[in-house]
Amino acid sequence: MENKNNKVGVLLANLGTPEAPTAQAVKAFLSEFLHDQRVVDMTRWLWCPLLHGIILPVRSPKVAKLYQTVWMEEGSPLMVYSKRQKAALERETGLPVELGMTYGNPSILTAVEALKARGCNKILVLPLYPQYSRTTTAAVFDKIAKSLKQTPELPEFRFVNHYYSEDSYIEALAQSVESHWAEHGKPDMLLCSYHGIPKRYADNGDPYQTHCLGTTEKLVVRLSSDVPLKTTFQSRFGREEWLQPYTDKTLERLPIEGVKRLDVITPAFSADCLETLEEISEQCHESFMEAGGESFRYIPCLNDSPAHIDMMKLLVERNTKGW
């Protein structure tokens, strides 16, 4: 008898976002996110009292106010762009595509169940993190395993580990930069700001830093421009050392070194979110101008641009071949 559930589906995975720009919603999201030992590996009896007693009560209202500055009419920017990516990829590939977030909703389990309900027993998991990290890509893998622990029959899975050096990804980044330069002119420097991780994670084998540097190197070759590119790391949290150079400290120094016109791109983010729209486009903009800069321009994430969707389509086609 023919199995009606014999179809390939795609699970697009990203980090997640609060459901509303309120202290309560942000607290719920941050609690789930910061409980993950992939993200914070401190001993639980030390970390949990600190998290619940100090960090969540203090940070949640502050972060909620920041979300309010970037919230879109349709919702959180990350969710809005992720839904657009899902719809575009499904349209371009003709395959069932569902969106699942590591933290918050729609959950990974919800996405898997939706694909199964659409007849899919083979699922390609595409985490939208170009550069692999234990804190992001591996956390998706963990969540899938945990979510399906009680499921009697598992679908077949294939998992995209990273795509930081894919020609189609570099091409999409380069096109976004070149389009920006064609409209606004070239800067003195293009800063590639990646989300940071604790340096200790990289020292213990996380390849994220190597992947980030690899992305910048390939972008330098593809752009073939006289504009210098520099790699920095943003969004550090806590007191321990994170990957350097730090974005914020670099921005304070660049005008003194003669860089007055700066463009910033965030290649580790597949969709605009709080860390790009508020931290980079607002906070970092202000820091650079106060340090003596003359022009600061943020180049948006790839979001649902045609080149980005084409890249995803190529990844899907290659990783589902022969299935």
Beta strands, then each sheet from edge to edge (+ up, - down):
strand 1: 7-14
strand 2: 97-101
strand 3: 120-127
strand 4: 156-159
strand 5: 189-195
strand 6: 229-234
strand 7: 261-265
strand 8: 295-298
sheet 1: 2+ 1+ 3+ 4+
sheet 2: 6+ 5+ 7+ 8+
end
